[in-house]
Amino acid sequence: TKVRAGSGKKFTVSSSNTVYAGTSTYGVFQSADDGTSWSNISSGLPDSLIRSLQVSSNDKLFAGTGAHGVYQYFAGSWAAINNGLPVTNILVTGFATGTAGNMYMMATTGKIYSWDGSIWTDITFNFPSLGRAVATGPGGILYAGAFASGVYKFDGIGNWTIVGAAMPNNFVSKMTVAANDTIYVACNSNNVYKCHAAGGGWASINTGLPATDVTFIFADAQNRLFIGNNTSPGVLYRSVN
């Protein structure tokens, strides 16, 4: 099952079910048999720390490296794709898959960039400071979350508008968008909320989760919601409803 884009992911799957996993010390691994066996495909990368991974809609793999910006893996080789990004080192917070091979990226500076196959373009515009997460919904609609400001939707031209009513805790750190256009966000102090992309109120969905901060959140193509947190390594939660 291909997972919709979330933020800071180190695990992603291509349309042919090739699985990619990024590590903090050994680069990127690939599996073509659903994780039964893995091969390291890091040859050509400038460092072994992977901050984020995401497959584009045309099955090119994007990687945010430890200290050398963005690299792309295609046809068995890596290439730097930092054209349009600041000259100084840029660190990736997360990627989000667009349509027609396009990709979105949020930097640790909170800036948001769009990749069109040849250059990154800054599309931050009126998005507030302290950006923390990006995600795309059905049809490639782009959303972004900011710490202390909530969730915003991009109109594709040059404007960001806030989604939904005031969030009880708007310190967004992670987010994902399900196939049914429901936005799920994780905020600080173990607050998890959902809201439809069309707007309305943000509903709390913490029941059953321990009182610890969420480390990742994603929804799959069947609209199932998964959460990991700080309780212990390897612990995973799935919403039953």
C-alpha positions in Angstrom: 0.0 0.0 0.0 1.4 3.4 -1.0 1.4 5.8 1.9 0.4 9.4 1.3 3.0 12.0 2.0 3.8 13.1 5.5 6.6 15.0 7.0 10.1 13.8 7.9 9.5 10.3 6.6 12.4 7.9 6.2 10.3 5.2 4.7 8.5 5.3 1.3 7.2 3.0 -1.4 7.1 3.2 -5.2 4.2 2.4 -7.5 5.9 -1.0 -8.2 6.1 -1.7 -4.5 9.8 -1.1 -4.1 10.4 -0.1 -0.5 13.0 2.5 0.5 14.2 3.1 4.0 16.5 5.9 5.1 18.8 5.6 8.1 20.8 8.0 10.3 24.2 6.3 9.7 24.0 3.9 6.7 22.3 5.9 4.0 19.4 4.4 2.0 18.3 0.8 1.7 16.0 -0.8 -0.9 13.8 -3.9 -0.9 12.0 -5.4 -3.9 10.4 -8.3 -2.0 8.3 -6.5 0.7 11.1 -6.2 3.1 12.3 -9.8 3.1 15.7 -8.7 1.9 17.4 -5.3 1.7 20.3 -3.8 -0.4 22.2 -0.6 0.3 21.9 1.9 -2.6 23.9 4.7 -1.0 26.8 4.7 -3.4 26.9 8.2 -4.9 25.5 9.9 -1.9 27.7 12.5 -0.2 26.9 11.5 3.4 25.1 8.6 5.2 22.6 10.6 7.3 19.2 10.7 5.7 16.7 13.2 7.0 13.7 12.4 4.8 12.7 10.2 1.9 9.8 10.4 -0.6 9.0 8.9 -4.0 7.6 11.2 -6.6 4.5 10.4 -8.8 6.9 9.3 -11.6 8.9 7.0 -9.1 12.0 9.1 -8.6 13.3 8.9 -5.1 14.0 12.2 -3.3 16.4 12.2 -0.3 17.2 15.0 2.2 20.8 14.4 3.2 22.6 15.2 6.4 24.5 18.2 5.1 24.4 18.3 1.3 20.8 19.3 0.4 18.6 17.2 -1.8 19.6 14.2 -3.9 17.5 12.2 -6.4 17.8 8.5 -7.2 16.7 7.3 -10.6 17.8 4.5 -12.9 20.3 3.3 -10.4 22.2 6.5 -9.7 22.1 9.5 -7.4 22.3 13.2 -8.5 22.3 16.4 -6.6 19.2 18.5 -7.3 19.7 21.7 -5.4 19.1 24.1 -8.3 17.1 27.1 -6.9 17.8 26.4 -3.3 19.9 28.7 -1.0 23.7 28.4 -1.6 24.2 27.7 2.1 23.4 24.2 3.3 19.7 23.4 3.3 18.3 20.8 5.7 15.0 19.1 4.8 12.1 18.8 7.2 10.0 16.7 4.9 8.7 16.1 1.3 5.3 15.9 -0.2 4.4 14.3 -3.6 2.8 16.4 -6.2 1.3 15.5 -9.6 3.2 14.9 -12.9 6.5 14.2 -11.1 6.5 17.5 -9.1 7.7 17.5 -5.5 7.2 19.8 -2.5 9.8 20.3 0.2 9.9 22.1 3.6 13.3 23.1 4.9 14.2 23.4 8.6 14.0 27.2 8.1 10.2 26.8 7.5 10.5 27.8 3.9 8.5 25.7 1.4 9.8 24.9 -2.1 8.3 23.3 -5.3 10.2 21.1 -7.7 9.2 21.1 -11.4 11.8 18.7 -12.7 14.6 21.2 -13.1 14.5 23.9 -10.4 13.2 24.5 -6.9 11.0 27.5 -6.4 10.2 29.2 -3.1 6.4 29.1 -2.6 6.4 30.2 1.0 4.6 33.5 0.2 2.3 34.4 3.1 2.7 31.1 5.0 3.5 31.9 8.6 6.9 31.4 10.3 7.8 28.2 12.1 6.7 25.8 9.4 7.0 22.1 10.5 5.2 19.8 8.0 4.0 19.5 4.5 1.5 17.0 3.0 -0.5 16.5 -0.2 -4.1 15.3 -0.5 -6.1 13.9 -3.4 -5.3 15.6 -6.6 -2.0 16.9 -5.3 -3.5 19.7 -3.2 -0.7 21.0 -0.9 -1.1 21.6 2.8 1.4 22.8 5.4 1.4 23.0 9.2 3.1 25.6 11.3 4.1 25.6 15.0 1.7 28.0 16.8 -0.3 28.8 13.6 -2.2 25.6 12.6 -2.8 24.2 9.1 -2.8 26.1 5.8 -3.9 25.2 2.2 -2.0 26.4 -0.9 -4.0 27.7 -3.8 -1.3 26.7 -6.3 -0.6 30.3 -7.3 0.7 32.4 -4.4 -1.6 32.3 -1.4 -2.0 30.2 1.7 -5.3 30.1 3.7 -5.9 28.6 7.1 -7.9 25.4 7.2 -10.8 24.9 9.6 -11.8 26.7 12.8 -9.4 27.6 15.5 -7.4 24.5 16.6 -7.5 23.9 20.4 -3.7 23.3 20.2 -2.2 24.8 17.1 1.4 23.8 17.6 1.5 21.5 14.6 4.6 19.2 14.3 3.4 16.3 12.0 0.6 15.9 9.5 -0.9 13.7 6.8 -3.9 13.8 4.5 -6.0 10.7 3.8 -7.6 9.7 0.5 -11.0 10.9 1.8 -9.6 14.5 2.2 -9.3 14.3 6.0 -6.3 16.1 7.4 -4.7 14.6 10.5 -2.2 16.5 12.6 0.0 15.8 15.6 0.6 18.8 17.9 2.8 19.1 21.0 1.7 17.6 24.4 0.2 14.6 22.7 -2.6 16.4 20.9 -3.9 14.7 17.7 -6.7 16.3 15.7 -8.6 15.7 12.4 -10.5 18.0 10.1 -11.9 17.7 6.6 -10.0 19.7 4.0 -13.3 21.6 3.3 -13.1 23.1 6.8 -15.1 22.9 10.0 -13.9 22.1 13.5 -10.8 20.2 14.5 -11.8 17.1 16.5 -9.6 15.6 19.1 -8.7 11.9 18.4 -6.4 11.1 21.3 -8.4 8.2 22.8 -6.2 5.2 23.3 -2.9 7.0 22.8 -0.4 7.3 25.6 0.6 10.7 27.0 3.7 11.1 24.9 4.6 13.2 21.8 3.9 11.7 18.4 7.0 11.0 16.3 5.2 10.3 13.0 1.6 10.1 11.6 0.3 8.9 8.3 -2.8 7.6 6.6 -2.8 4.9 3.9 -4.9 4.6 0.7 -7.6 2.8 2.7 -7.9 5.8 5.1 -6.3 3.9 8.0 -4.4 6.1 10.4 -1.1 5.1 11.9 0.9 6.8 14.7 4.3 6.3 16.3 5.4 7.9 19.5 8.1 8.1 22.1 6.9 5.3 24.4 9.6 2.9 23.1 11.2 2.0 19.8 9.1 0.1 17.4 5.7 0.9 19.0 3.0 1.6 16.4 -0.7 2.5 16.9 -3.5 2.2 14.4 -6.8 3.9 14.8 -9.8 1.4 14.9 -12.3 4.0 13.7 
